[in-house]
Amino acid sequence: MKIGFIGLGNMGAPMAANLAKDGHDVTGFDLAAPMPEGVSKADTAAAAATGRDVVITMLPNGAILRAVAEEVIPAMQKGAVLCDCSTVDVDSARAVAEQAEAAGLGALDAPVSGGVGGATAGTLTFMVGGGEDAFNTVKPLFDIMGQKAVHCGASGAGQAAKICNNMILGVTMIATCEAFALADKLGLDRQKMFDVVSTSSGYSWSMNAYCPAPGVGPQSPADNDYQPGFAAELMLKDLRLSQQAAESADADTPMGQMAKALYEQFVENEGGKGMDFSAMLPRFEKRGRG
Ligand code: NAD
C-alpha cells in the first residue's frame, strides 16, 4: 500500500519503520524528527498525503491533529483513509472524521496501547472508531504494527475506549499505591501484601502485572528507579482527556476526577514529571494524612 505517515516521534517512528520493513511504500513528514529507516521524506504534510491509500497521523494532541487534518484532507485522493493513531479528545476525533468523510474519504480514530516498546515490537493494541470499510482497509496495517485491533464502533469510539481504560488504570494505580503505603505504616511486609492481594479481590493489572513496589511481583519500572515505562505526564494527559469527555457528556466520574487532580499535583508540583506513573508509591510513602 502507499502510506503517508505524519508525526514520526517516539511512537510514530517505529510504527512507520515496521510498515516500511513489511514492504509498504511509506512517505513521512514531521516538523522536527528524522525519518526512520525505509521511510522517504516529504517536505510538507500535504505532500506526504498526496496519492496515498492510507494516511496515518501520530501527533501530540487534538489541536495539532485538527491543523494537520485541515492541510492533508484536501490533498488526499477520494476513497483513501485518514487514520489517526494519536490519543486526542473525542470531540476532535469526531470533528476530523466528519471533515474527512465530507471530502469523500474514510476516517478512523485508532489510538493505541502498548507504548514505545509495543510500537517497536509491532505488538500494539488498536482501539478503533469509524466505518467498517475504512476499518477493513487499514486492518492489514494494524496487523503489522500491532497484535490486536478492536473495532469499537463509530467515530470517536476508539478514543472513548482508550480514555475509559486509562481512567481505570490511573485510579487502580493510585489505589494500589496508597494501599501499599498504608500497609507499610501498619507494619505489613510488602511481599506478603503482594502475595495476598494479587490472588484476592484487590488484584488488578496495576498490582499483578506492573507492581509499583520495587523487588515485589514481576519486573516493572519500580525495579528501575521508576524510569518510565508509562510516564506520569502521559497518564495525566489521558486523565485530563477523560475528564474533558466526562464534562462534555455530563458523566459523573468522581474517582477519575480525583486521579486527575493527584497526577496533576504529582507532575506539576512534586517532581513526578519524567517518572513512571507508578512512582505514586514513593509519593504516598513520604506523606502522612495532613
Ligand atoms: P512525540 O512527541 O514523541 O511525537 C510527536 C511527533 O509529532 C513529534 O516528532 C513532533 O515533531 C511531531 N509533530 C508535532 N506537530 C506536528 C505537525 N504539525 N506536523 C508534523 N509533525 C508534527 O509523541 P509520542 O510519544 O510519539 O506520542 C504520539 C501520540 O501517541 C500522542 O498522542 C500520545 O498521547 C500517544 N501515545 C503515546 C504513548 C507513549 O508511550 N509514548 C503511548 C500510547 C499513546
Boltz pocket constraint, residues with backbone or C-beta under 6 A from the ligand:
constraints:
  - pocket:
      binder: B
      contacts: [[A, 6], [A, 7], [A, 8], [A, 9], [A, 10], [A, 11], [A, 12], [A, 29], [A, 30], [A, 31], [A, 32], [A, 33], [A, 45], [A, 58], [A, 59], [A, 60], [A, 61], [A, 64], [A, 67], [A, 68], [A, 85], [A, 86], [A, 87], [A, 88], [A, 112], [A, 113], [A, 114], [A, 115], [A, 116], [A, 229], [A, 230], [A, 234], [A, 237]]
      max_distance: 6.0
